[in-house]
């Protein structure tokens, strides 16, 4: 189709999406207002003011949503690559380090937490996985060296997303088009798209209309703002082309700015869009909504009953006849005051000519319904058991079990977020395979005592041992194959709070050290693993200096004396065993008494000989062991410390996990 027809088709697709999602977006705006404490409409507040009734809001929704957002921060995940074939097993670790490097560099955890908030409040959110050219690559790129790109992770704001209205899957996998709306100043738009796009922007300004959710913030005209500062609304749409693969187009109301096939490829070398989107729930009319939607009615009941109860407690229903009718308004005002005074005319009698109607039954009914509404609200979403806030005294294990049971009902939402994680990691890997074509080195940890680097797409053969000899304490891992040829799957590793993880690991190490009767775990390794230990570096330095010193002569002499004592005991036992053997052999010979040893005595003598022989062998073995340990004592101290340091710190940063995963 020609450009004009194509442009009209694009606008019609966007208009269809905007109209079809109007109901979802309006309710999403209301849900977010409730989270922000805006729980009364202007009309309701005006009506309450006429009655003299207060507009009270007890924002219980915020507590539940904030808890779920905090729960996500405690249960963050990290990617881990698993090889699909044995030939990729060695390179899977390099893939894991590459993904964690990108996530750390782009601060993915922060973006994901904001997306999680969008899913809970509005009902949908997502991440865009794209690339950008590295600035230094512009100067170093030649005909023989390909350009170098960085992977970029961006949050897609819920009020800037649009999609195919016929899509009903929570991950938008069945959508034939989707996209984002961007607002920018006219000058910036010209710098981005070139001077040739200026006429398109001017035409956009001349046909501006009014809008709602997709407005600029603060709200102005839709396609451009008139007046001193001109703002342009630009649509970026990704759609399935005639060949069944993804293409993109950037346009505005005035015309097309940029279009073409998608530059991103998946693992099957097919074109894909860069978005990883998720929605919390989808109803049968394809309307998307979040966790707040079910909390709106209970929240309204609590607010209105509290407001009504307060107004009821500060007001009185009265009766009177014509004798006191003149002072009715004044008397009602006085009844509302704690120090009020009622004036009655002439011979008027209280209780007959004027009185107060009892409404205690109504007040009690309102309080019972208010308590019931709060109870219903508590069991919806995150409840008290799930949040560990029950009043009863319970053990920590019991509270943890209740929290785990309460989280079961939130499994649908948390699983949607985990699936989005996997989608993001897969698309990050696709970008790495496609755009990391040159040699690149990734620093996995910044621990100065244990630097670790991973080489991707090496341009030459590197001798890892030679590099480590030139840079002691540095570990180097070079992928054997070009990264584009590595085929892996991804799983999610739980990433609990760093402090808790370090304390837990250190506690396990201390327990192992207590059971270490033979000293296999050196004390230096325990100190090196201690988290948040002040002056730890000074302690380790002191231990290193002590290891370099020669052994104490007095200690060596004592060990040698112990060896000599063990050997003398062994020789004595051996001599006694030989004597016992000789006595047993001469028993009953000529010249001796005719009465020889009995069979029982002979068997006992043979058993004593065997026992003493075994003791002699054991003592000799212990003597040899002590002698060897004495000879190797200086070297063993250094060797044990080096082995322990390598096991504890291999691939680990200063906080107990790789720098790429922090």
C-alpha positions as CSV (number, residue, x, y, z in Angstrom):
1,X,0.0,0.0,0.0
2,X,1.1,3.6,-0.6
3,X,2.2,5.9,2.3
4,X,-1.1,7.7,2.6
5,X,-3.1,4.5,2.8
6,X,-0.5,3.0,5.2
7,X,-0.6,6.1,7.4
8,X,-4.5,6.0,7.5
9,X,-4.3,2.3,8.5
10,X,-1.9,3.0,11.3
11,X,-4.1,5.8,12.7
12,X,-7.2,3.6,12.5
13,X,-5.4,0.8,14.4
14,X,-4.4,3.2,17.2
15,X,-7.9,4.7,17.4
16,X,-9.4,1.3,17.7
17,X,-7.1,0.4,20.5
18,X,-7.8,3.8,22.3
19,X,-11.5,3.4,22.1
20,X,-11.6,-0.3,23.0
21,X,-9.4,0.2,26.1
22,X,-11.2,3.3,27.3
23,X,-13.2,1.5,30.0
24,X,-10.1,-0.3,31.3
25,X,-8.0,2.9,31.4
26,X,-10.7,4.9,33.1
27,X,-11.1,2.3,35.9
28,X,-7.3,2.0,36.1
29,X,-7.1,5.7,36.7
30,X,-9.7,5.4,39.5
31,X,-7.9,2.5,41.0
32,X,-4.6,4.4,41.2
33,X,-6.5,7.4,42.7
34,X,-7.7,5.1,45.5
35,X,-4.1,4.0,46.1
36,X,-3.1,7.7,46.3
37,X,-5.9,8.4,48.8
38,X,-8.3,10.1,46.4
39,X,-11.3,8.0,47.4
40,X,-14.2,10.5,47.2
41,X,-15.5,12.2,44.0
42,X,-16.0,15.9,43.9
43,X,-19.7,15.4,43.7
44,X,-19.7,13.2,46.9
45,X,-17.6,15.7,48.8
46,X,-19.9,18.6,47.8
47,X,-23.0,16.6,49.0
48,X,-21.4,15.7,52.3
49,X,-20.5,19.3,53.0
50,X,-24.2,20.2,52.6
51,X,-25.1,17.7,55.3
52,X,-22.3,18.8,57.5
53,X,-20.8,15.3,57.2
54,X,-17.0,14.8,57.0
55,X,-15.4,13.0,54.1
56,X,-13.2,10.5,55.9
57,X,-10.7,8.1,54.1
58,X,-9.0,5.3,55.9
59,X,-6.6,4.1,53.1
60,X,-6.3,0.4,53.7
61,X,-5.6,-0.3,50.0
62,X,-2.2,1.3,50.2
63,X,-1.1,-1.0,53.0
64,X,-2.0,-4.1,51.0
65,X,-0.4,-3.0,47.7
66,X,2.8,-1.7,49.5
67,X,3.1,-5.1,51.2
68,X,3.0,-6.9,47.8
69,X,5.6,-4.4,46.4
70,X,7.8,-5.1,49.4
71,X,7.3,-8.8,48.9
72,X,8.6,-8.6,45.4
73,X,11.8,-6.9,46.6
74,X,12.5,-9.7,49.0
75,X,11.9,-12.4,46.3
76,X,13.9,-11.0,43.5
77,X,15.5,-13.5,41.0
78,X,18.7,-13.8,39.0
79,X,19.1,-15.5,35.7
80,X,21.1,-18.7,35.3
81,X,21.9,-20.3,32.0
82,X,21.8,-24.1,31.5
83,X,23.4,-25.6,28.4
84,X,21.2,-27.5,26.0
85,X,24.1,-29.7,24.7
86,X,27.3,-31.0,26.4
87,X,29.4,-28.9,24.0
88,X,28.0,-25.7,25.5
89,X,28.4,-26.7,29.2
90,X,31.7,-24.8,29.7
91,X,30.3,-21.6,28.2
92,X,27.0,-21.6,30.1
93,X,28.7,-19.8,33.1
94,X,29.9,-17.0,30.7
95,X,26.3,-16.6,29.5
96,X,25.1,-16.3,33.1
97,X,27.7,-13.7,33.9
98,X,26.8,-11.7,30.7
99,X,23.1,-11.6,31.6
100,X,23.7,-10.6,35.1
101,X,26.1,-7.9,33.9
102,X,23.4,-6.4,31.7
103,X,20.8,-6.6,34.5
104,X,23.1,-4.8,36.9
105,X,24.2,-2.2,34.4
106,X,20.7,-1.3,33.5
107,X,19.4,-1.6,37.1
108,X,16.7,-4.1,36.0
109,X,15.5,-4.8,39.5
110,X,14.4,-1.2,40.0
111,X,12.6,-1.1,36.6
112,X,10.9,-4.5,37.4
113,X,9.7,-3.2,40.8
114,X,8.0,-0.3,39.1
115,X,6.4,-2.6,36.5
116,X,5.2,-4.8,39.4
117,X,3.6,-1.7,40.9
118,X,1.9,-0.9,37.6
119,X,0.5,-4.4,37.4
120,X,-0.9,-4.3,40.9
121,X,-2.5,-0.8,40.5
122,X,-3.5,-0.3,36.9
123,X,-3.4,-3.9,35.8
124,X,-0.6,-4.0,33.2
125,X,3.0,-3.0,32.6
126,X,6.1,-4.2,30.9
127,X,9.8,-3.9,29.9
128,X,11.3,-2.9,26.5
129,X,14.6,-4.7,25.6
130,X,16.4,-2.7,22.9
131,X,20.0,-1.7,22.1
132,X,22.0,1.5,21.6
133,X,25.3,2.1,19.9
134,X,28.1,2.6,22.4
135,X,29.6,6.2,22.1
136,X,33.2,5.0,22.0
137,X,32.2,2.6,19.2
138,X,31.5,5.6,16.8
139,X,35.1,6.5,16.9
140,X,36.7,3.1,16.7
141,X,34.4,1.4,14.2
142,X,36.1,0.5,10.9
143,X,35.4,-1.7,7.9
144,X,37.1,-4.6,9.7
145,X,35.7,-3.9,13.2
146,X,31.9,-4.1,13.6
147,X,30.1,-1.5,15.8
148,X,29.5,-2.3,19.4
149,X,26.1,-2.1,21.2
150,X,24.8,-2.0,24.7
151,X,21.6,-3.7,25.7
152,X,19.1,-1.3,27.1
153,X,16.2,-2.2,29.5
154,X,13.4,0.4,29.8
155,X,10.2,0.4,31.7
156,X,7.0,0.9,29.7
157,X,4.6,3.1,31.6
158,X,1.1,1.7,31.8
159,X,-0.5,5.0,30.6
160,X,1.7,5.0,27.5
161,X,1.0,1.5,26.3
162,X,-1.6,0.4,23.7
163,X,-2.3,-2.9,22.1
164,X,-4.6,-4.9,19.8
165,X,-8.1,-4.8,21.5
166,X,-8.7,-8.4,20.4
167,X,-5.8,-9.7,22.5
168,X,-7.0,-11.7,25.4
169,X,-3.7,-13.4,26.7
170,X,-2.2,-11.9,29.8
171,X,1.2,-11.7,28.1
172,X,-0.2,-10.1,24.9
173,X,1.3,-13.0,22.9
174,X,-1.8,-13.1,20.6
175,X,-1.7,-9.3,19.8
176,X,-1.2,-8.4,16.1
177,X,0.1,-5.0,17.1
178,X,1.2,-3.1,20.1
179,X,3.1,0.1,20.8
180,X,4.0,3.1,23.0
181,X,3.1,6.8,23.0
182,X,5.9,9.3,23.5
183,X,5.6,13.1,24.0
184,X,8.5,15.4,23.2
185,X,9.2,19.0,22.4
186,X,9.2,20.0,18.7
187,X,12.9,21.0,18.8
188,X,13.8,17.6,20.3
189,X,11.7,15.8,17.7
190,X,13.5,17.6,14.9
191,X,16.9,16.7,16.4
192,X,15.7,13.0,16.6
193,X,14.0,12.6,13.2
194,X,15.7,15.4,11.1
195,X,14.7,18.6,9.5
196,X,12.6,16.8,6.9
197,X,10.1,15.8,9.7
198,X,9.4,19.5,10.6
199,X,6.5,19.7,8.2
200,X,4.9,16.6,9.7
201,X,5.1,18.1,13.1
202,X,3.6,21.5,11.9
203,X,0.7,19.6,10.4
204,X,0.2,17.7,13.7
205,X,0.0,21.0,15.6
206,X,-2.7,22.3,13.2
207,X,-5.0,19.4,13.8
208,X,-4.7,18.9,17.5
209,X,-7.6,17.5,19.5
210,X,-8.4,16.7,23.1
211,X,-7.7,13.3,24.8
212,X,-7.7,11.5,28.2
213,X,-5.2,8.8,29.5
214,X,-2.7,9.2,26.7
215,X,-2.5,13.0,27.3
216,X,0.8,14.7,28.0
217,X,1.5,15.2,31.7
218,X,0.3,17.7,32.7
219,X,-2.6,17.4,30.3
220,X,-2.6,19.5,27.2
221,X,-3.9,18.9,23.7
222,X,-3.4,15.4,22.4
223,X,-1.2,15.5,19.3
224,X,0.6,18.8,20.1
225,X,0.4,21.7,22.5
226,X,-0.3,25.1,21.1
227,X,1.3,28.3,22.4
228,X,4.8,29.0,23.5
229,X,5.9,25.4,24.0
230,X,5.0,22.9,21.3
231,X,4.7,19.3,22.4
232,X,4.4,16.5,19.8
233,X,2.8,13.1,20.4
234,X,4.6,10.4,18.5
235,X,3.3,6.8,18.2
236,X,5.7,3.9,17.9
237,X,3.8,0.8,16.7
238,X,5.1,-2.8,16.2
239,X,2.8,-4.9,14.0
240,X,2.8,-8.2,12.2
241,X,3.6,-7.6,8.5
242,X,2.3,-9.4,5.5
243,X,5.0,-12.1,5.9
244,X,3.9,-12.9,9.4
245,X,7.0,-11.2,11.0
246,X,7.3,-8.1,13.1
247,X,7.8,-4.6,11.6
248,X,7.7,-1.2,13.2
249,X,6.6,2.4,12.3
250,X,6.9,5.7,14.1
251,X,4.3,8.3,13.1
252,X,2.2,11.2,14.3
253,X,-1.1,12.6,13.1
254,X,0.6,14.5,10.4
255,X,2.5,11.7,8.7
256,X,5.1,8.8,9.0
257,X,8.5,9.5,10.5
258,X,10.3,6.2,10.3
259,X,9.4,2.6,9.5
260,X,10.9,-0.7,8.5
261,X,11.3,-4.4,9.5
262,X,12.1,-5.1,13.1
263,X,15.9,-5.0,13.6
264,X,15.7,-7.6,16.4
265,X,15.9,-11.4,15.9
266,X,14.9,-14.3,18.2
267,X,16.8,-17.5,18.6
268,X,15.2,-18.9,15.4
269,X,16.4,-15.8,13.4
270,X,12.9,-14.5,13.1
271,X,12.0,-10.9,13.6
272,X,10.5,-10.0,17.0
273,X,9.3,-6.9,18.8
274,X,11.3,-5.7,21.9
275,X,8.4,-5.7,24.4
276,X,7.9,-8.0,27.4
277,X,4.5,-7.1,28.8
278,X,2.2,-8.6,31.4
279,X,-1.2,-8.0,32.8
280,X,-2.6,-9.2,36.2
281,X,-6.1,-10.2,35.1
282,X,-8.2,-10.2,31.9
283,X,-12.0,-10.5,32.0
284,X,-14.1,-12.0,29.2
285,X,-14.4,-8.6,27.4
286,X,-10.6,-8.4,27.2
287,X,-10.6,-5.6,29.9
288,X,-7.4,-5.7,31.9
289,X,-7.3,-4.9,35.6
290,X,-5.1,-5.2,38.7
291,X,-5.3,-6.3,42.3
292,X,-6.9,-3.1,43.5
293,X,-10.1,-3.6,41.6
294,X,-11.6,-6.1,44.1
295,X,-10.7,-3.8,47.0
296,X,-12.6,-0.8,45.8
297,X,-16.1,-1.8,47.1
298,X,-14.9,-2.8,50.6
299,X,-12.8,0.4,50.8
300,X,-15.9,2.5,49.9
301,X,-18.0,0.8,52.5
302,X,-15.4,1.4,55.2
303,X,-15.1,5.1,54.3
304,X,-18.8,5.7,54.0
305,X,-19.7,3.9,57.2
306,X,-17.0,5.7,59.2
307,X,-18.1,9.0,57.8
308,X,-21.8,8.2,58.6
309,X,-20.9,6.9,62.1
310,X,-19.0,10.0,63.0
311,X,-21.8,12.2,61.7
312,X,-24.3,10.1,63.5
313,X,-22.4,10.4,66.8
314,X,-22.2,14.2,66.6
315,X,-25.8,14.7,65.6
316,X,-29.1,14.3,67.4
317,X,-32.6,13.7,66.2
318,X,-35.2,15.8,68.1
319,X,-38.9,16.3,68.3
320,X,-40.9,19.4,69.4
321,X,-44.3,21.1,69.1
322,X,-45.2,24.7,68.1
323,X,-44.1,26.1,71.5
324,X,-40.4,25.5,70.8
325,X,-40.5,25.5,67.0
326,X,-38.9,29.0,66.9
327,X,-35.6,27.8,68.5
328,X,-35.3,24.4,66.7
329,X,-32.2,25.4,64.6
330,X,-30.5,27.0,67.6
331,X,-31.3,24.0,69.8
332,X,-29.9,21.5,67.3
333,X,-26.7,23.5,67.1
334,X,-26.4,23.5,70.8
335,X,-26.9,19.7,71.0
336,X,-23.9,19.2,68.8
337,X,-21.7,21.1,71.2
338,X,-20.2,19.3,74.3
339,X,-21.0,22.5,76.3
340,X,-24.3,23.3,74.5
341,X,-27.3,24.9,76.2
342,X,-30.9,24.6,75.1
343,X,-33.4,27.4,75.7
344,X,-37.1,26.6,76.0
345,X,-39.9,29.2,75.8
346,X,-42.4,29.8,78.5
347,X,-43.8,26.8,80.3
348,X,-42.4,24.3,77.7
349,X,-41.6,20.9,79.2
350,X,-38.6,18.7,78.1
351,X,-39.9,15.4,76.9
352,X,-43.3,16.7,76.0
353,X,-42.8,19.9,74.1
354,X,-39.2,19.2,73.1
355,X,-37.0,16.1,73.3
356,X,-34.2,13.9,71.8
357,X,-35.1,10.8,69.9
358,X,-32.8,7.8,70.9
359,X,-30.8,6.3,68.0
360,X,-28.5,4.0,69.9
361,X,-29.8,1.0,67.9
362,X,-28.8,2.7,64.6
363,X,-25.4,3.6,65.9
364,X,-24.7,0.0,67.1
365,X,-25.9,-1.3,63.7
366,X,-23.5,1.0,61.8
367,X,-20.5,-0.1,64.1
368,X,-21.3,-3.8,63.6
369,X,-21.4,-3.4,59.8
370,X,-18.2,-1.3,59.9
371,X,-16.5,-4.1,61.8
372,X,-17.8,-6.7,59.4
373,X,-16.6,-4.6,56.4
374,X,-13.1,-4.4,57.9
375,X,-13.0,-8.1,58.6
376,X,-14.0,-8.8,55.0
377,X,-11.3,-6.4,53.8
378,X,-8.6,-8.1,55.8
379,X,-9.2,-11.5,54.3
380,X,-9.0,-10.1,50.8
381,X,-5.6,-9.9,49.2
382,X,-2.6,-9.9,51.6
383,X,-4.1,-10.7,55.0
384,X,-2.8,-10.3,58.5
385,X,-1.4,-13.9,58.6
386,X,0.4,-13.3,55.3
387,X,1.9,-10.1,56.5
388,X,2.9,-11.6,59.9
389,X,0.9,-9.0,61.9
390,X,-1.4,-11.2,63.9
391,X,-1.8,-10.0,67.5
392,X,-1.2,-13.5,69.1
393,X,2.3,-14.4,70.2
394,X,3.8,-17.0,67.8
395,X,7.2,-18.4,67.0
396,X,9.1,-17.2,64.0
397,X,8.7,-20.5,62.3
398,X,4.9,-20.4,62.8
399,X,4.7,-16.9,61.4
400,X,6.8,-17.9,58.4
401,X,4.5,-20.9,57.7
402,X,1.4,-18.7,57.8
403,X,3.1,-16.2,55.5
404,X,3.9,-18.9,53.0
405,X,0.3,-20.2,53.2
406,X,-1.1,-16.7,52.7
407,X,1.1,-16.1,49.6
408,X,-0.6,-19.0,47.9
409,X,-3.5,-16.9,46.9
410,X,-1.2,-14.3,45.3
411,X,0.5,-17.1,43.3
412,X,-1.2,-16.0,40.0
413,X,0.3,-12.5,40.2
414,X,3.7,-13.5,41.3
415,X,3.9,-16.2,38.7
416,X,3.0,-13.6,36.0
417,X,6.0,-11.5,37.2
418,X,8.3,-14.5,37.1
419,X,7.2,-15.4,33.6
420,X,8.0,-11.8,32.5
421,X,11.4,-12.2,34.1
422,X,12.1,-15.2,31.8
423,X,10.8,-13.3,28.8
424,X,13.2,-10.4,29.6
425,X,16.2,-12.7,30.1
426,X,15.5,-14.5,26.9
427,X,15.3,-11.3,24.9
428,X,18.4,-9.9,26.6
429,X,20.2,-13.1,25.4
430,X,18.8,-12.6,21.9
431,X,20.2,-9.1,21.9
432,X,23.6,-10.2,23.2
433,X,23.9,-13.0,20.5
434,X,22.9,-10.6,17.7
435,X,24.8,-7.4,18.7
436,X,27.8,-8.5,20.7
437,X,29.8,-9.4,17.7
438,X,33.2,-8.1,18.8
439,X,35.5,-9.0,21.7
440,X,34.3,-7.9,25.1
441,X,35.5,-8.3,28.6
442,X,33.0,-8.4,31.5
443,X,34.1,-7.8,35.1
444,X,32.1,-10.2,37.2
445,X,33.4,-9.1,40.6
446,X,35.1,-5.9,41.9
447,X,36.7,-7.6,44.9
448,X,40.3,-6.4,44.7
449,X,41.5,-9.6,46.4
450,X,39.8,-11.8,43.9
451,X,39.2,-10.1,40.5
452,X,37.3,-12.1,37.9
453,X,36.8,-11.4,34.2
454,X,34.9,-13.2,31.5
455,X,36.0,-12.9,27.9
456,X,33.3,-12.9,25.2
457,X,34.0,-13.5,21.5
458,X,37.8,-13.5,22.0
459,X,39.8,-12.2,19.0
460,X,42.7,-14.4,19.9
461,X,43.8,-17.4,22.0
462,X,44.5,-16.3,25.6
463,X,46.6,-18.3,28.1
464,X,44.5,-18.0,31.2
465,X,47.3,-19.4,33.4
466,X,49.7,-16.8,32.1
467,X,47.3,-14.0,32.8
468,X,46.7,-15.2,36.4
469,X,50.5,-15.5,37.0
470,X,51.0,-11.9,35.8
471,X,48.0,-10.7,37.9
472,X,47.9,-12.7,41.2
473,X,44.4,-13.0,42.6
474,X,42.8,-12.4,39.2
475,X,40.6,-15.1,37.6
476,X,40.0,-15.2,33.9
477,X,37.4,-17.2,32.1
478,X,37.3,-17.1,28.3
479,X,34.3,-18.5,26.4
480,X,35.4,-21.2,24.0
481,X,32.9,-20.4,21.2
482,X,31.5,-17.2,19.7
483,X,28.6,-16.2,21.8
484,X,26.2,-16.4,18.9
485,X,26.7,-20.2,18.7
486,X,26.0,-20.9,22.3
487,X,22.6,-22.5,23.0
488,X,21.2,-22.3,26.5
489,X,18.0,-22.4,28.6
490,X,17.3,-20.1,31.5
491,X,16.1,-20.7,35.0
492,X,15.5,-18.3,37.9
493,X,17.6,-18.3,41.0
494,X,16.1,-16.8,44.1
495,X,18.0,-13.7,45.2
496,X,17.2,-13.0,48.8
497,X,18.4,-9.9,50.6
498,X,22.2,-9.7,50.4
499,X,22.7,-9.1,54.2
500,X,20.5,-12.1,55.1
501,X,22.3,-14.3,52.6
502,X,25.8,-13.4,53.9
503,X,24.8,-13.9,57.5
504,X,23.2,-17.2,56.7
505,X,26.3,-18.5,54.9
506,X,28.6,-17.3,57.6
507,X,26.5,-19.0,60.2
508,X,26.8,-22.3,58.3
509,X,30.6,-21.8,58.0
510,X,30.9,-21.3,61.8
511,X,28.9,-24.5,62.4
512,X,31.2,-26.4,60.1
513,X,34.2,-25.0,61.9
514,X,32.9,-26.2,65.2
515,X,32.7,-29.7,63.9
516,X,36.1,-29.5,62.2
517,X,38.2,-31.5,64.7
518,X,41.1,-32.0,62.3
519,X,41.4,-28.3,61.4
520,X,40.5,-28.8,57.7
521,X,38.9,-25.3,57.6
522,X,41.5,-22.7,58.5
523,X,40.6,-19.8,60.8
524,X,41.7,-17.4,58.1
525,X,38.9,-18.7,55.8
526,X,36.3,-18.1,58.5
527,X,37.5,-14.5,59.0
528,X,37.4,-13.8,55.3
529,X,33.8,-15.0,55.1
530,X,32.6,-12.9,58.0
531,X,30.1,-10.2,56.8
532,X,30.3,-6.6,58.1
533,X,33.4,-7.3,60.2
534,X,35.3,-4.1,60.7
535,X,39.1,-4.1,60.1
536,X,38.7,-7.5,58.4
537,X,41.4,-6.5,55.9
538,X,43.8,-5.7,58.7
539,X,43.2,-9.1,60.3
540,X,43.8,-10.9,57.0
541,X,46.9,-8.9,56.4
542,X,48.3,-9.8,59.8
543,X,47.6,-13.5,59.1
544,X,49.4,-13.3,55.8
545,X,52.5,-11.7,57.4
546,X,52.5,-14.4,60.1
547,X,52.3,-17.2,57.5
548,X,55.5,-15.8,55.8
549,X,57.5,-16.0,59.0
550,X,59.6,-19.1,59.7
551,X,58.2,-21.6,62.2
552,X,59.0,-21.2,65.9
553,X,62.0,-23.3,66.9
554,X,60.6,-24.1,70.3
555,X,57.4,-25.4,68.8
556,X,59.4,-27.5,66.2
557,X,61.6,-28.9,69.1
558,X,58.4,-29.8,71.0
559,X,57.0,-31.6,68.1
560,X,60.2,-33.5,67.5
561,X,60.3,-34.5,71.2
562,X,56.7,-35.8,70.8
563,X,57.8,-37.8,67.8
564,X,60.7,-39.4,69.7
565,X,58.4,-40.3,72.6
566,X,55.9,-42.0,70.3
567,X,58.7,-43.9,68.6
568,X,60.1,-45.1,72.0
569,X,56.7,-46.3,73.0
570,X,56.3,-48.1,69.7
571,X,59.7,-49.8,70.1
572,X,58.8,-50.8,73.7
573,X,55.5,-52.4,72.6
574,X,57.3,-54.2,69.8
575,X,59.9,-55.6,72.2
576,X,57.2,-56.8,74.6
577,X,55.4,-58.4,71.7
578,X,58.5,-60.3,70.6
579,X,59.3,-61.5,74.2
580,X,55.7,-62.7,74.5
581,X,56.1,-64.6,71.2
582,X,59.4,-66.2,72.4
583,X,57.9,-67.3,75.7
584,X,55.0,-68.9,73.9
585,X,57.3,-70.7,71.6
586,X,59.6,-72.3,74.3
587,X,56.8,-73.5,76.5
588,X,56.8,-77.3,76.9
589,X,60.4,-77.8,75.6
590,X,63.0,-80.4,77.1
591,X,64.5,-79.1,80.4
592,X,61.4,-77.3,81.3
593,X,58.8,-78.4,83.8
594,X,56.7,-81.3,82.4
595,X,53.5,-79.2,82.9
596,X,53.2,-77.0,79.7
597,X,50.7,-74.1,79.1
598,X,47.1,-75.1,78.4
599,X,45.4,-74.4,75.2
600,X,43.4,-71.5,76.7
601,X,46.6,-69.8,77.9
602,X,48.3,-70.3,74.6
603,X,45.4,-68.8,72.7
604,X,45.4,-65.8,75.2
605,X,49.1,-65.3,74.6
606,X,48.6,-65.3,70.8
607,X,45.8,-62.8,71.1
608,X,48.0,-60.5,73.3
609,X,50.7,-60.7,70.6
610,X,48.3,-59.8,67.8
611,X,47.0,-56.8,69.9
612,X,50.5,-55.5,70.7
613,X,51.5,-55.9,67.1
614,X,48.5,-53.9,66.0
615,X,49.3,-51.2,68.6
616,X,52.8,-51.1,67.4
617,X,51.8,-50.5,63.8
618,X,49.3,-47.8,64.9
619,X,52.0,-46.0,67.0
620,X,54.5,-46.2,64.1
621,X,51.9,-44.7,61.7
622,X,51.1,-41.9,64.1
623,X,54.8,-41.2,64.6
624,X,55.3,-41.0,60.8
625,X,52.2,-38.7,60.5
626,X,53.5,-36.3,63.2
627,X,56.9,-36.3,61.5
628,X,55.5,-35.4,58.1
629,X,53.2,-32.7,59.6
630,X,56.2,-31.2,61.4
631,X,58.2,-31.1,58.2
632,X,55.3,-29.6,56.1
633,X,54.0,-27.2,58.8
634,X,55.2,-23.9,57.2
635,X,54.1,-24.8,53.7
636,X,50.8,-26.3,54.9
637,X,49.7,-23.1,56.6
638,X,50.1,-21.2,53.3
639,X,48.6,-23.9,51.2
640,X,45.5,-24.3,53.3
641,X,44.9,-20.5,53.3
642,X,45.2,-20.3,49.6
643,X,42.8,-23.2,49.0
644,X,40.2,-21.9,51.4
645,X,40.4,-18.4,49.8
646,X,39.9,-19.9,46.3
647,X,36.9,-22.0,47.4
648,X,35.2,-19.2,49.3
649,X,35.9,-16.3,46.9
650,X,35.7,-18.0,43.5
651,X,33.3,-15.9,41.5
652,X,32.1,-14.0,44.5
653,X,32.0,-10.3,45.2
654,X,32.6,-8.5,48.4
655,X,28.9,-9.0,49.4
656,X,28.7,-12.8,48.8
657,X,27.4,-12.8,45.2
658,X,28.7,-11.9,41.8
659,X,28.9,-8.2,40.9
660,X,26.8,-8.9,37.8
661,X,24.0,-10.3,40.0
662,X,23.9,-7.5,42.6
